[in-house]
Amino acid sequence: MLLVALLDPPYGFDESLADKLYTLSRLTGDEPQSPQSRQANVWVSFLSLARTIIKKIDFKLLLVGRRPHSAYLFDIIRAKPTVIYCDGYHEKCLKMAEYLYPDYSESDLLEIFQELYYSTPDTSNMLNNATHIKACWWSFKHARENWFWSERHKNYVSNLFPEMSGSFKSVYPLVDTSLFRPGKGEKEPTILFTTMQPLQTKGFDVLVKAFKMLPGNVKLKLVVERVDLLSRDMLEGLGERVTVMTKVPKRLMPDIYRSCMVNCRVSRDDNTPLSILESMACSLPVVVSPQVANSLPIIEEGVTGFVVDPSSHEELARKLNFLIRDSKRRIWMGKECRKRALRYSIERNIREVFRLIS
């Protein structure tokens, strides 16, 4: 196994496997600290690193974890057995890509794809670049299999591309339910919010408004990738009720989940946050937006927590207050979360990988 990434995983990495991890931060000691510094030369260096390593090694299977990255591996994906494992955030662009460059031959397309290496890569928004969209579609078309995080997502893309649906599979995101498990003892009235991305689209603004309506003894824990994702304006008026944590090792996350009463993620536009699944495995009820709930079929309104419109901070405050005050219902919902999270076993995903290798 070899993992190639721009940065070390945000939750840390098992050091016993350190010789299997190649990142710019490990090779150069230079870790980008701002979105701007991740652009241009840093991204180009990362892409060059990834392509060089992948082209030089003999492997049985290439697993691409983000669809936007597949655009920069278009030639490798065509030549090598590849699975693109995606969470559904970018698939809406693929149908559009079919109609781009309609009169171009295959060799013409391969030539324009090379332009991706001489422009500033943008893997956060495929719509910013027509060549990027087309290259993602090319990789999507030539991958041996495309995996989706939910049956609903797979069916949606199958309806768009019925001729390719034979290569589509639902492979749910894995969670280590032996690591992420329930704890014991009393909990303080604490709400958890986690994200490795900018907070603007993740519902943090709505959560802050709702949080200010809750009793003064309720606390808020924020787990973010970098402190510069937060501004003073975001935390204004919250004082000591908020604890901010950055770059938390994965081994410490279970204790953080177990110390809280509810995990909140009311994103307006989101992929499937693994933190929701991990916290459910720790018997933590969740309050999420419809966008998050649609990606994780085990989430059920009134059973695993609540599904709230991200435009209504008043409704969010009511649901959070209910879970904090009603311990009996909260504990019942937590047990239901754990029971459902057990469906997402590591073993199932490992079997899928070995099936392709063999």
Backbone torsions as a table, in degrees:
resi	resn	phi	psi	omega
1	MET	NA	139.2	176.5
2	LEU	-137.9	129.2	179.0
3	LEU	-110.7	122.6	178.5
4	VAL	-116.4	122.3	-176.7
5	ALA	-149.7	160.7	178.0
6	LEU	-66.7	-47.4	-177.4
7	LEU	-125.5	162.0	171.0
8	ASP	-59.6	148.2	177.0
9	PRO	-53.4	136.3	-173.2
10	PRO	-61.8	-25.4	178.0
11	TYR	-92.0	10.8	-178.4
12	GLY	92.6	176.0	-175.0
13	PHE	-147.9	141.1	179.4
14	ASP	-63.1	114.7	-175.2
15	GLU	-64.7	-19.7	176.4
16	SER	-66.8	-16.8	178.2
17	LEU	-108.6	17.1	-173.2
18	ALA	-61.4	-31.3	-179.1
19	ASP	-72.7	-5.7	178.1
20	LYS	-99.2	-1.6	-174.1
21	LEU	-111.5	121.9	177.2
22	TYR	-116.0	115.8	175.1
23	THR	-136.9	157.6	175.7
24	LEU	-61.0	-38.3	-177.5
25	SER	-64.7	-35.0	178.5
26	ARG	-77.5	-37.6	-176.5
27	LEU	-77.6	-31.2	-175.5
28	THR	-115.6	-13.4	-176.2
29	GLY	73.0	10.7	-177.2
30	ASP	-112.2	109.8	-179.9
31	GLU	-107.9	116.6	-179.6
32	PRO	-58.1	137.8	-175.9
33	GLN	-109.0	-8.8	-178.6
34	SER	-138.7	156.2	178.5
35	PRO	-56.4	-35.7	-178.3
36	GLN	-65.9	-39.4	-177.4
37	SER	-73.1	-12.5	177.8
38	ARG	-83.6	-6.4	-176.2
39	GLN	-86.7	180.0	170.4
40	ALA	46.3	-110.2	-168.7
41	ASN	-64.1	-33.9	-179.4
42	VAL	-67.8	-46.6	-179.9
43	TRP	-66.7	-41.2	178.4
44	VAL	-61.3	-40.4	177.8
45	SER	-63.0	-41.9	179.0
46	PHE	-63.5	-44.8	-179.6
47	LEU	-63.9	-40.2	177.8
48	SER	-64.1	-41.9	177.6
49	LEU	-60.7	-49.7	-177.6
50	ALA	-61.5	-48.5	-177.8
51	ARG	-63.7	-41.2	-179.4
52	THR	-62.6	-46.5	-179.5
53	ILE	-63.8	-48.2	-175.6
54	ILE	-64.5	-36.1	-178.9
55	LYS	-73.2	-24.4	-174.3
56	LYS	-91.2	-14.7	-176.7
57	ILE	-105.5	154.5	176.3
58	ASP	-96.5	118.4	-177.6
59	PHE	-133.7	158.3	-179.6
60	LYS	-94.9	-21.7	-177.2
61	LEU	-155.3	132.2	173.0
62	LEU	-107.2	121.9	179.0
63	LEU	-110.7	113.8	-179.4
64	VAL	-99.1	119.6	-171.6
65	GLY	-86.4	-12.5	177.7
66	ARG	-137.2	126.5	-176.5
67	ARG	-58.4	-40.2	179.6
68	PRO	-58.2	-31.0	178.5
69	HIS	-68.8	-25.6	-176.9
70	SER	-64.3	-22.8	179.2
71	ALA	-60.6	-32.8	-175.3
72	TYR	-89.2	0.0	178.6
73	LEU	-119.7	23.7	-170.0
74	PHE	-55.9	-41.5	-177.2
75	ASP	-74.5	-36.1	178.6
76	ILE	-68.0	-41.6	-178.2
77	ILE	-63.4	-34.2	178.5
78	ARG	-70.6	-33.2	-173.9
79	ALA	-89.8	-23.1	-173.1
80	LYS	-122.9	150.4	177.2
81	PRO	-62.9	122.0	-172.5
82	THR	-135.3	142.0	169.6
83	VAL	-118.4	129.5	173.2
84	ILE	-102.5	116.8	-175.4
85	TYR	-108.3	108.5	-170.6
86	CYS	-129.3	155.9	-173.3
87	ASP	-98.4	0.5	174.5
88	GLY	98.1	1.6	-176.0
89	TYR	-73.9	-26.0	-171.2
90	HIS	-116.8	-5.5	-172.4
91	GLU	-64.1	-21.0	-178.5
92	LYS	-62.0	-18.3	-179.0
93	CYS	-84.0	-18.6	-168.2
94	LEU	-65.7	-40.9	-179.3
95	LYS	-64.3	-38.9	176.9
96	MET	-58.6	-37.8	-175.3
97	ALA	-64.2	-26.5	179.3
98	GLU	-57.3	-30.2	-173.0
99	TYR	-98.8	3.7	176.3
100	LEU	-85.9	142.2	179.3
101	TYR	51.9	53.3	-172.7
102	PRO	-65.4	-27.4	-176.1
103	ASP	-98.5	7.0	-177.6
104	TYR	-83.8	139.3	174.2
105	SER	-77.0	171.6	179.3
106	GLU	-61.4	-42.3	179.5
107	SER	-66.4	-34.9	177.0
108	ASP	-64.0	-41.9	179.3
109	LEU	-63.3	-44.6	180.0
110	LEU	-61.3	-33.2	179.7
111	GLU	-69.9	-42.8	-179.4
112	ILE	-73.1	-25.1	177.2
113	PHE	-63.1	-28.9	178.8
114	GLN	-62.1	-22.4	-179.9
115	GLU	-63.9	-21.9	-179.0
116	LEU	-59.2	-28.5	-175.7
117	TYR	-82.1	-8.0	-177.8
118	TYR	-115.2	14.2	176.1
119	SER	-123.4	169.0	178.1
120	THR	-75.9	112.5	-177.6
121	PRO	-63.6	142.6	175.3
122	ASP	-134.4	97.6	-178.5
123	THR	-93.7	3.7	-179.9
124	SER	-91.2	-24.8	-178.8
125	ASN	-142.8	100.1	-177.8
126	MET	-62.9	-26.3	-175.9
127	LEU	-68.7	-11.2	-178.2
128	ASN	-73.2	-15.0	-171.8
129	ASN	-147.0	117.1	-178.2
130	ALA	-63.8	-38.0	179.3
131	THR	-64.0	-39.7	178.2
132	HIS	-61.7	-45.9	179.3
133	ILE	-59.0	-46.0	-177.9
134	LYS	-66.2	-38.9	178.9
135	ALA	-67.0	-36.0	175.1
136	CYS	-64.7	-40.2	177.7
137	TRP	-64.0	-41.1	178.5
138	TRP	-59.2	-47.8	179.7
139	SER	-64.9	-40.9	176.8
140	PHE	-57.3	-41.9	-177.4
141	LYS	-70.7	-36.9	-173.1
142	HIS	-96.4	-7.4	176.7
143	ALA	-64.5	145.0	178.1
144	ARG	-62.4	-43.1	176.4
145	GLU	-143.0	151.4	170.9
146	ASN	-117.0	123.3	-179.0
147	TRP	-102.2	144.1	-179.3
148	PHE	-126.5	150.6	-172.9
149	TRP	-76.9	-11.9	179.7
150	SER	-151.2	157.1	177.8
151	GLU	-64.9	-36.1	179.2
152	ARG	-62.3	-43.6	179.4
153	HIS	-66.3	-42.8	178.8
154	LYS	-60.4	-44.1	-179.5
155	ASN	-64.6	-37.1	178.4
156	TYR	-61.0	-48.4	-179.0
157	VAL	-71.1	-31.7	177.3
158	SER	-63.1	-36.3	177.2
159	ASN	-67.9	-30.1	177.7
160	LEU	-75.8	-36.3	-175.6
161	PHE	-130.5	67.3	-176.8
162	PRO	-60.7	-29.6	-178.9
163	GLU	-70.5	-16.1	-178.9
164	MET	-108.7	-2.1	-168.7
165	SER	-63.6	-18.1	178.0
166	GLY	-64.6	-21.3	179.9
167	SER	-97.2	5.6	-178.4
168	PHE	-94.4	140.1	177.5
169	LYS	-140.3	146.7	171.1
170	SER	-91.2	115.1	176.4
171	VAL	-128.4	103.9	-173.2
172	TYR	-66.3	149.6	176.4
173	PRO	-60.4	140.7	-175.1
174	LEU	-89.7	154.8	174.1
175	VAL	-143.3	137.6	179.0
176	ASP	-83.1	95.4	-175.2
177	THR	-74.8	-8.2	172.4
178	SER	-82.8	-30.1	175.2
179	LEU	-82.4	-46.9	179.9
180	PHE	-93.7	95.4	-175.9
181	ARG	-139.1	162.9	-177.3
182	PRO	-64.4	154.8	175.3
183	GLY	-109.9	-172.9	-179.8
184	LYS	-126.4	163.7	175.7
185	GLY	96.5	170.7	-178.9
186	GLU	-74.7	149.6	178.0
187	LYS	-114.0	148.6	171.2
188	GLU	-80.3	154.8	179.0
189	PRO	-70.7	88.6	-173.4
190	THR	-129.5	135.7	175.7
191	ILE	-103.7	139.8	-179.2
192	LEU	-109.9	139.5	173.3
193	PHE	-135.9	123.7	-179.8
194	THR	-128.6	142.2	172.4
195	THR	-164.7	146.2	173.4
196	MET	-103.7	5.8	-175.7
197	GLN	-116.5	169.3	173.8
198	PRO	-54.3	143.5	-170.0
199	LEU	-80.2	-13.9	-170.9
200	GLN	-59.2	-40.7	-176.6
201	THR	-96.4	1.1	-174.4
202	LYS	-96.9	7.7	175.9
203	GLY	83.3	12.3	-177.5
204	PHE	-67.4	-35.7	179.5
205	ASP	-62.7	-39.7	178.2
206	VAL	-67.8	-41.2	179.5
207	LEU	-61.7	-41.8	-180.0
208	VAL	-61.6	-43.8	178.7
209	LYS	-62.0	-42.5	179.0
210	ALA	-67.3	-40.1	-177.5
211	PHE	-61.3	-37.4	-179.5
212	LYS	-66.9	-16.6	178.7
213	MET	-90.6	-6.8	-177.1
214	LEU	-87.6	160.9	178.7
215	PRO	-55.7	152.6	-174.2
216	GLY	-65.8	-18.0	-179.9
217	ASN	-83.5	-5.5	179.7
218	VAL	-80.0	133.7	-178.8
219	LYS	-107.2	164.0	178.3
220	LEU	-131.6	126.1	174.5
221	LYS	-107.4	128.6	177.8
222	LEU	-113.9	125.6	174.0
223	VAL	-114.7	111.0	-177.1
224	VAL	-128.6	162.5	-178.6
225	GLU	-70.5	-44.1	-176.5
226	ARG	-139.4	145.8	-178.3
227	VAL	-67.7	-23.8	-179.2
228	ASP	-73.9	-3.6	171.9
229	LEU	-71.4	-18.3	-179.1
230	LEU	-103.7	148.5	174.2
231	SER	-122.0	163.9	179.1
232	ARG	-61.1	-36.2	-179.5
233	ASP	-61.0	-36.9	-178.1
234	MET	-63.3	-33.8	-174.1
235	LEU	-104.9	8.7	-176.3
236	GLU	-60.9	129.8	176.6
237	GLY	85.3	-0.7	-177.2
238	LEU	-94.0	-24.7	175.1
239	GLY	55.9	-135.7	-175.3
240	GLU	-81.9	3.4	178.2
241	ARG	-74.6	-11.1	-175.7
242	VAL	-113.0	134.7	171.7
243	THR	-116.5	126.1	-179.5
244	VAL	-108.8	128.5	178.8
245	MET	-125.8	138.2	179.8
246	THR	-125.5	151.2	176.3
247	LYS	46.9	53.1	-179.0
248	VAL	-78.7	124.7	176.6
249	PRO	-59.8	146.1	-177.0
250	LYS	-59.0	-33.2	-178.3
251	ARG	-64.2	-19.7	180.0
252	LEU	-93.4	-14.3	-176.4
253	MET	-62.6	-39.5	180.0
254	PRO	-56.8	-40.1	179.3
255	ASP	-66.5	-34.0	177.6
256	ILE	-66.4	-45.3	177.4
257	TYR	-59.0	-44.9	-175.3
258	ARG	-70.3	-17.9	-179.8
259	SER	-84.4	-8.4	-175.2
260	CYS	-108.6	164.0	179.3
261	MET	-97.4	-26.3	-176.5
262	VAL	-156.2	145.3	174.8
263	ASN	-107.4	129.2	-174.2
264	CYS	-119.1	130.0	176.9
265	ARG	-151.3	89.5	-177.1
266	VAL	-103.3	60.0	-178.0
267	SER	-67.3	146.3	175.6
268	ARG	-85.4	-30.7	-178.6
269	ASP	-148.6	109.7	-167.8
270	ASP	-149.1	155.1	163.9
271	ASN	-89.9	-163.8	-178.1
272	THR	-88.8	109.5	179.5
273	PRO	-74.5	122.3	-180.0
274	LEU	-64.9	-24.2	179.7
275	SER	-61.7	-31.0	177.4
276	ILE	-66.4	-45.8	-180.0
277	LEU	-65.8	-41.7	179.6
278	GLU	-63.7	-42.4	-179.0
279	SER	-68.5	-34.5	175.9
280	MET	-63.2	-36.6	177.2
281	ALA	-64.7	-23.5	176.8
282	CYS	-91.6	14.4	178.9
283	SER	65.2	38.3	178.4
284	LEU	-105.8	117.1	176.1
285	PRO	-60.7	154.6	-176.4
286	VAL	-125.9	145.5	171.5
287	VAL	-119.4	115.8	-171.1
288	VAL	-134.1	167.5	175.1
289	SER	-85.3	164.8	175.0
290	PRO	-57.4	-32.4	179.7
291	GLN	-61.4	-41.2	178.5
292	VAL	-73.6	-44.1	-178.0
293	ALA	-60.8	-35.8	-179.0
294	ASN	-66.9	-22.9	-178.8
295	SER	-87.9	-22.4	179.9
296	LEU	-119.3	99.9	-174.5
297	PRO	-65.8	-12.7	179.4
298	ILE	-79.2	-10.8	177.3
299	ILE	-78.4	129.3	-179.3
300	GLU	-136.7	128.4	-179.8
301	GLU	-56.1	127.5	177.6
302	GLY	79.3	-2.6	-178.5
303	VAL	-116.9	-52.0	177.3
304	THR	-98.2	2.3	-175.3
305	GLY	142.1	-138.6	-178.0
306	PHE	-138.3	151.6	174.7
307	VAL	-110.1	120.9	-170.4
308	VAL	-125.6	138.2	173.8
309	ASP	-63.7	122.6	-176.2
310	PRO	-67.2	-7.1	178.6
311	SER	-87.5	-6.0	-175.5
312	SER	-116.8	96.4	178.6
313	HIS	-73.4	-24.8	176.9
314	GLU	-65.1	-44.9	178.3
315	GLU	-64.7	-39.9	178.2
316	LEU	-61.0	-43.4	178.9
317	ALA	-61.5	-40.4	179.7
318	ARG	-63.3	-43.5	-178.3
319	LYS	-68.8	-41.1	178.4
320	LEU	-64.8	-43.2	179.9
321	ASN	-63.8	-37.7	177.9
322	PHE	-60.7	-46.8	-177.6
323	LEU	-67.2	-34.0	-179.6
324	ILE	-72.0	-37.1	-174.9
325	ARG	-85.0	-33.7	-175.0
326	ASP	-98.3	87.0	-175.3
327	SER	-65.6	-35.8	-178.6
328	LYS	-63.2	-46.7	-179.9
329	ARG	-69.2	-37.6	179.8
330	ARG	-62.7	-44.1	-179.9
331	ILE	-65.0	-40.6	178.0
332	TRP	-62.2	-45.2	178.2
333	MET	-62.8	-38.9	178.6
334	GLY	-61.1	-42.1	177.7
335	LYS	-63.9	-37.7	177.5
336	GLU	-66.4	-38.0	176.2
337	CYS	-59.9	-47.1	180.0
338	ARG	-60.7	-45.8	-178.2
339	LYS	-59.3	-41.0	-178.0
340	ARG	-76.7	-34.3	179.7
341	ALA	-65.4	-25.6	179.8
342	LEU	-64.3	-16.0	177.2
343	ARG	-69.1	-20.4	-174.6
344	TYR	-96.1	65.4	-173.6
345	SER	-79.9	146.5	174.2
346	ILE	-61.7	-38.1	-175.1
347	GLU	-58.4	-37.7	-178.8
348	ARG	-63.3	-43.6	-179.7
349	ASN	-69.2	-37.5	177.6
350	ILE	-61.8	-39.9	178.5
351	ARG	-61.8	-37.8	179.2
352	GLU	-64.2	-41.2	179.5
353	VAL	-65.6	-45.3	-179.5
354	PHE	-67.5	-30.6	176.1
355	ARG	-61.2	-41.7	-179.1
356	LEU	-73.3	-38.7	-179.8
357	ILE	-64.0	-39.7	-176.8
358	SER	-77.9	NA	NA
